[in-house]
Amino acid sequence: MIQIRTASSDDVALLATLNHIVHDLHKRHRPDLFLDSPEPDSVEAFFRAQIADPSVTVLLADGTDGKALGYALARVKHRPGSALEHSDIIVSLEQIAVVPAAARNGVGAALLEAVREVGRTAGCRRLVTDVWYFNEGARAFYQAEGFSPMNVRLDQQL
C-alpha cells in the first residue's frame, strides 16, 4: 500500500536524496544544463524554500514499511488574462521521481492523483507538466495517464 503525505521541513534531506533519481538522468543527457554534483546543502535549501512557498505542495509517497518511494513537487499558478488569453489557474507538476525498485507499481500514478487533488482543491482547471524529450519512460507514463502534448519547446546551441 502506498501512503501519500505532504512533506515538511523535516523531509528536506530525504527529498534531496530522492532528487538524485531524476537529476542523474538529466545530467547524463544534458550535462550542459545540469550540474554534475550539486551541493547537498544547496539541494536541501532548494527543497526547504519550496516547502515554505504557499503556492507549492511537495508530496511524498511512503511504502508500508515507511520507506520513501518517491516524491512530487507541484505549484499552483494564477495566470492573469490578457488581450489574447483567458485568465487561468493551473497546477503545474514541476518534479516527480520514483525510486527504481518501486517503478511500475503505482507510485507515480498515486503521486499524480494526489497532485490532481491539490489542483482541484485550489480551483485549478488544468494540470500541466513538461518532460524532457530524452525521457521516454516519463513520456510513456504521462501518455498512459491521459496527458496530451500542448506545445513543443525547442533548443539550439549558439
C-alpha positions in Angstrom: 0.0 0.0 0.0 1.2 3.5 -0.9 0.7 6.4 1.5 0.9 9.9 0.2 1.7 12.7 2.6 2.7 16.3 2.4 6.4 16.8 3.0 7.6 19.0 5.9 10.9 20.8 6.5 11.9 17.6 8.4 12.0 15.8 5.0 14.4 18.0 3.1 17.4 15.6 3.4 15.2 12.8 2.2 13.9 14.9 -0.7 17.4 15.8 -1.7 18.3 12.1 -1.8 15.3 11.2 -3.9 16.1 14.1 -6.3 19.2 12.2 -7.4 16.9 9.7 -9.2 15.8 12.3 -11.7 18.8 14.6 -11.5 21.2 11.8 -12.5 19.1 11.1 -15.6 19.0 14.7 -16.6 22.8 15.3 -16.1 23.5 12.2 -18.2 21.5 13.6 -21.1 22.1 17.3 -20.7 25.4 17.9 -18.9 25.4 21.3 -20.4 22.4 22.3 -18.3 22.6 20.1 -15.1 25.4 20.2 -12.5 27.4 17.0 -12.2 27.3 17.0 -8.4 25.0 19.6 -6.8 26.0 20.6 -3.3 23.8 18.7 -0.9 23.3 21.8 1.3 22.1 23.7 -1.8 19.6 21.0 -2.8 18.3 20.8 0.7 17.9 24.6 0.8 16.0 24.4 -2.5 13.5 22.0 -1.0 13.3 24.0 2.2 12.3 27.1 0.1 9.8 25.1 -1.9 8.1 23.7 1.2 7.9 27.2 2.7 6.3 28.6 -0.5 2.5 28.7 -0.1 1.9 28.1 -3.8 3.9 24.8 -3.7 3.0 21.4 -2.4 5.6 18.7 -2.0 4.2 15.2 -1.7 6.0 12.1 -0.5 5.0 8.5 -1.3 5.8 6.1 1.5 5.5 2.3 1.4 4.0 0.1 4.0 7.4 -0.2 5.7 7.7 3.5 6.0 10.4 3.8 3.3 10.0 6.7 0.8 9.1 5.5 -2.7 9.1 8.9 -4.5 8.0 12.5 -4.4 6.2 15.1 -6.4 6.5 18.9 -6.4 3.6 20.9 -7.7 2.9 24.6 -7.9 -0.5 26.4 -8.2 -0.1 29.2 -10.7 -2.5 32.1 -11.3 -2.2 33.5 -14.8 -3.9 36.8 -15.4 -5.8 37.2 -18.6 -4.6 39.4 -21.5 -5.9 40.8 -24.7 -5.3 37.4 -26.2 -5.7 34.8 -23.5 -8.2 33.9 -20.7 -7.1 34.1 -17.1 -6.4 30.7 -15.7 -5.4 28.9 -12.6 -3.4 25.7 -13.1 -1.5 23.2 -11.1 2.0 22.6 -12.5 3.8 19.3 -11.8 7.4 20.6 -11.7 9.1 17.4 -10.4 8.3 13.8 -9.9 10.6 10.9 -9.1 10.0 7.3 -8.1 12.7 5.0 -6.7 13.7 2.5 -9.4 12.8 -0.5 -7.2 9.2 0.8 -6.9 8.8 1.8 -10.6 5.7 0.5 -12.4 4.0 -0.3 -9.1 1.5 2.6 -9.0 3.7 5.0 -7.1 3.9 7.6 -9.9 0.1 7.2 -10.5 -0.6 7.7 -6.8 1.6 10.8 -6.7 0.0 12.2 -9.9 -3.5 11.7 -8.5 -2.5 13.5 -5.3 -1.3 16.4 -7.4 -4.6 16.4 -9.3 -6.4 16.7 -5.9 -4.1 19.6 -4.9 -5.2 21.3 -8.1 -8.9 20.5 -7.7 -8.8 21.8 -4.1 -7.2 25.1 -5.3 -9.8 25.5 -8.0 -7.5 24.7 -10.9 -8.9 23.8 -14.3 -5.9 22.0 -15.6 -2.8 20.1 -14.7 0.3 20.8 -16.8 3.8 19.4 -16.8 6.7 19.2 -19.1 9.0 16.3 -19.9 12.5 16.2 -21.4 12.4 14.6 -24.9 15.0 12.0 -24.0 12.9 10.7 -21.1 10.9 8.1 -23.0 9.7 6.4 -19.8 8.2 9.6 -18.4 6.6 10.4 -21.8 5.0 7.0 -21.9 3.8 7.4 -18.3 2.2 10.8 -19.0 0.5 9.5 -22.1 -0.8 6.5 -20.2 -2.1 8.9 -17.6 -4.1 10.8 -20.2 -1.8 13.8 -20.9 -1.6 15.1 -24.4 1.0 17.4 -25.9 0.3 21.1 -25.5 3.3 22.7 -27.0 6.9 21.8 -28.0 9.8 23.7 -26.7 12.9 23.7 -28.9 16.6 24.2 -28.1 19.6 25.2 -30.1 23.2 25.7 -29.1 24.7 29.0 -30.1 
